Amino acid sequence: MRKTLLALMTVLAAGTASMVGSAPAAAYDYPYCLQGRGVGIPGECSYATYEQCMASASGRNLYCAINPRVAFGQQPQRRMRVYRDY
């Protein structure tokens, strides 16, 4: 019974330590997207260089394009004017 309890506590401690030490992944928009039939728009945007994207597209009838989220950036939000009658 003691060995079972000790093993359980060790597993729980290891699980807790691994959860405390991990951080959420940061989102990053890569500059090139793999596009074509079956991939969609904007496509698979996981390429840091054009050469990486072209190597992945080779022989697959796909092409590379600039990621629209990177090219156009975050568009500013327009504010609506509210007119009030007092």
Secondary structure, DSSP 4 states (H G I P E B T S, - for coil): -HHHHHHHHHHHHHHHHHHHH--PPPP---SEEEESTTT-SS-EEEESSHHHHHHHHTTTT-EEEE-HHHHH-PPPPPPPP-----
